Amino acid sequence: MHYTLWPLGDQAFLVRLREHIGLAEHRTTQRALQALRSSSVPGVRAVTASYTSLCVEMDIVHADPARIEARIAEVLDLLPDADEGDMERPFIDIPTCYGGSDGPDLGAVAELTGLSARAVVDLHAGAEYRVAMLGFLPGFPYLLGLPEALQVPRLESPRARVAPGSVAIAGAQAGIYSQESPGGWRVIGRTEAWLFDPTRSPPHRLSVGDRVRFVPS
């Protein structure tokens, strides 16, 4: 597997796996993540993933950085570069009301893309999405799979308040606001489905790797 490795201060390494965001890149990162976690490298405290890289955190009291670096290389060198796919999970359907007060940016997205509002909804709801990461709010899913025809820039001026459940798009990503928050993504719909509930276990409805579909309601 091709990768680059850099120290992050004296407590971590950054493993850069790919340069671009996409489903194949996501799968590569997840395979590398699972391989490093299951290898139980002595001195490694945690391994976390972004779209295209891993952060390997060390226990600076007991870690030997040189040995950890060598072990990371040993594990990753055994992984193939080719994407062999993964176990497919069942879809999680998200019922969504599009347009109107629930989707105040639907008209603007239609204008930016040269599509009708109906076509925007059909394209968005007809796509299959994969949860790549959770952040910047608890339970907020960053979703891969947005059709290229719907890839539009963020708002020039973010909103001070975006309603919980807002279904939004920005660049090559789709997402769902799990809580009320400021936000600059273009809101095209809204769902009543819960996304984050601290009284549940786990508290987030969606997890990395889940497959998602939006169902017009």
C-alpha positions as CSV (number, residue, x, y, z in Angstrom):
1,M,0.0,0.0,0.0
2,H,1.3,3.4,-0.9
3,Y,1.5,5.9,2.0
4,T,3.6,8.7,3.5
5,L,4.4,8.9,7.2
6,W,5.2,12.1,9.2
7,P,5.8,12.8,12.9
8,L,3.2,14.9,14.7
9,G,5.3,16.4,17.5
10,D,6.6,13.7,19.9
11,Q,3.2,12.0,20.5
12,A,1.8,10.9,17.2
13,F,2.4,10.0,13.5
14,L,0.3,11.1,10.6
15,V,-0.2,8.4,7.9
16,R,-1.2,10.0,4.6
17,L,-2.9,7.3,2.4
18,R,-4.6,9.2,-0.4
19,E,-4.9,12.7,-1.8
20,H,-8.5,12.9,-2.9
21,I,-11.9,12.2,-1.2
22,G,-14.0,9.4,-2.6
23,L,-15.5,6.0,-1.8
24,A,-12.4,4.0,-2.9
25,E,-10.3,6.3,-0.7
26,H,-12.6,5.9,2.2
27,R,-12.4,2.1,1.9
28,T,-8.6,2.2,1.7
29,T,-8.5,4.4,4.9
30,Q,-10.8,2.1,6.8
31,R,-8.9,-1.0,5.8
32,A,-5.7,0.6,7.0
33,L,-7.4,1.7,10.2
34,Q,-8.7,-1.8,11.1
35,A,-5.3,-3.3,10.2
36,L,-3.4,-1.0,12.6
37,R,-6.0,-1.3,15.4
38,S,-6.0,-5.1,15.2
39,S,-2.1,-5.3,15.1
40,S,-1.9,-4.1,18.8
41,V,1.3,-2.2,18.3
42,P,3.0,-1.7,21.7
43,G,3.0,1.9,22.8
44,V,0.2,3.0,20.5
45,R,-2.6,4.6,22.5
46,A,-5.2,5.2,19.7
47,V,-5.6,5.2,15.9
48,T,-8.2,7.5,14.4
49,A,-9.1,8.2,10.8
50,S,-10.1,11.1,8.5
51,Y,-11.1,10.7,4.9
52,T,-7.6,10.0,3.6
53,S,-5.2,9.8,6.6
54,L,-4.7,8.2,10.0
55,C,-3.4,9.7,13.2
56,V,-1.5,7.2,15.3
57,E,-1.2,8.4,18.9
58,M,1.6,7.2,21.2
59,D,2.0,6.7,24.9
60,I,5.1,9.0,25.3
61,V,6.1,7.4,28.6
62,H,6.3,3.8,27.3
63,A,6.5,4.3,23.5
64,D,9.5,3.7,21.3
65,P,8.8,5.9,18.3
66,A,11.3,4.1,16.0
67,R,9.7,0.7,16.7
68,I,6.2,2.1,16.3
69,E,7.2,3.7,12.9
70,A,8.7,0.4,11.8
71,R,5.6,-1.6,12.9
72,I,3.3,0.8,11.1
73,A,5.3,0.3,7.9
74,E,5.3,-3.5,8.4
75,V,1.5,-3.6,8.8
76,L,0.7,-1.2,5.9
77,D,3.2,-2.8,3.5
78,L,1.2,-6.0,3.7
79,L,-2.1,-4.3,2.6
80,P,-2.8,-4.3,-1.1
81,D,-3.3,-1.0,-2.9
82,A,-6.3,-2.3,-4.8
83,D,-9.8,-1.7,-3.5
84,E,-11.3,-5.1,-2.9
85,G,-14.6,-3.7,-1.7
86,D,-16.2,-4.5,1.7
87,M,-19.1,-6.2,3.3
88,E,-22.2,-4.3,2.3
89,R,-24.5,-3.2,5.1
90,P,-28.2,-2.8,4.8
91,F,-29.4,0.7,3.9
92,I,-30.6,3.1,6.5
93,D,-33.5,5.1,5.1
94,I,-33.8,8.8,6.1
95,P,-37.3,10.2,5.4
96,T,-36.9,13.7,4.2
97,C,-39.1,16.7,3.4
98,Y,-37.6,18.7,0.6
99,G,-38.0,22.4,-0.2
100,G,-40.1,25.1,1.4
101,S,-39.2,26.1,5.0
102,D,-37.6,22.6,5.4
103,G,-35.2,23.2,2.4
104,P,-34.7,26.9,2.0
105,D,-31.8,26.5,-0.4
106,L,-33.4,24.1,-2.8
107,G,-34.3,26.8,-5.3
108,A,-30.8,28.2,-5.2
109,V,-29.2,24.8,-5.8
110,A,-31.6,24.3,-8.8
111,E,-30.4,27.7,-10.2
112,L,-26.7,26.9,-9.6
113,T,-27.0,23.5,-11.3
114,G,-29.3,24.5,-14.1
115,L,-31.8,21.8,-13.0
116,S,-35.4,22.0,-11.9
117,A,-36.1,21.7,-8.2
118,R,-37.8,18.3,-8.9
119,A,-34.7,17.1,-10.7
120,V,-32.5,18.1,-7.7
121,V,-34.7,16.2,-5.3
122,D,-34.7,13.1,-7.6
123,L,-31.0,13.1,-8.0
124,H,-30.3,13.6,-4.3
125,A,-32.9,11.0,-3.2
126,G,-31.8,8.6,-5.9
127,A,-28.2,8.4,-4.8
128,E,-26.6,5.9,-2.4
129,Y,-24.5,7.4,0.4
130,R,-21.8,6.1,2.7
131,V,-20.9,7.6,6.1
132,A,-17.3,8.6,5.9
133,M,-16.9,10.4,9.2
134,L,-18.8,11.8,12.1
135,G,-18.1,15.4,13.3
136,F,-18.3,18.6,13.6
137,L,-21.4,18.1,15.8
138,P,-22.1,14.9,17.8
139,G,-23.6,12.5,15.3
140,F,-23.3,14.7,12.2
141,P,-22.6,12.4,9.3
142,Y,-20.3,13.4,6.4
143,L,-21.7,11.4,3.5
144,L,-20.0,10.4,0.3
145,G,-22.0,9.7,-2.9
146,L,-23.4,13.1,-3.8
147,P,-24.0,13.1,-7.6
148,E,-21.5,15.4,-9.4
149,A,-24.4,17.4,-10.9
150,L,-25.4,18.5,-7.3
151,Q,-21.9,19.6,-6.2
152,V,-22.3,23.3,-5.4
153,P,-20.2,25.6,-3.1
154,R,-21.1,26.5,0.4
155,L,-23.1,29.6,1.2
156,E,-21.1,32.8,1.0
157,S,-22.3,33.8,4.5
158,P,-23.1,30.9,6.9
159,R,-26.4,31.0,8.7
160,A,-26.3,31.7,12.4
161,R,-28.9,28.9,13.0
162,V,-29.6,25.7,11.1
163,A,-32.4,23.6,12.4
164,P,-31.7,20.0,13.7
165,G,-32.4,17.4,11.0
166,S,-31.5,19.8,8.2
167,V,-30.4,17.8,5.1
168,A,-27.6,19.8,3.4
169,I,-25.0,19.6,0.7
170,A,-21.6,21.4,0.1
171,G,-19.0,20.5,-2.5
172,A,-18.8,16.8,-2.9
173,Q,-20.4,16.0,0.4
174,A,-23.9,15.6,1.9
175,G,-24.7,15.8,5.5
176,I,-27.4,16.0,8.2
177,Y,-27.3,18.5,11.0
178,S,-27.8,16.5,14.2
179,Q,-28.3,19.5,16.4
180,E,-29.2,23.2,15.9
181,S,-26.0,24.9,14.9
182,P,-24.5,27.7,12.7
183,G,-23.7,26.3,9.3
184,G,-22.7,27.2,5.8
185,W,-24.0,24.1,3.9
186,R,-26.9,24.5,1.5
187,V,-30.1,23.1,3.1
188,I,-32.4,21.4,0.7
189,G,-34.6,19.4,3.1
190,R,-35.2,18.2,6.6
191,T,-35.8,15.0,8.5
192,E,-37.5,14.2,11.8
193,A,-35.3,11.1,12.2
194,W,-33.1,11.2,15.3
195,L,-29.3,11.4,14.7
196,F,-27.9,12.0,18.2
197,D,-29.4,11.1,21.6
198,P,-27.2,11.0,24.6
199,T,-29.7,8.7,26.4
200,R,-29.2,6.0,23.8
201,S,-26.4,3.5,23.4
202,P,-24.7,4.2,21.1
203,P,-25.9,7.9,21.1
204,H,-25.4,8.4,17.4
205,R,-27.8,6.8,14.9
206,L,-25.2,6.5,12.1
207,S,-21.7,5.1,12.1
208,V,-18.8,5.2,9.8
209,G,-19.4,2.8,6.9
210,D,-23.2,2.9,7.1
211,R,-25.1,3.1,3.8
212,V,-27.7,5.8,3.7
213,R,-30.6,6.7,1.4
214,F,-32.9,9.7,1.6
215,V,-36.6,9.0,1.1
216,P,-38.9,11.9,0.1
217,S,-41.8,12.2,2.4
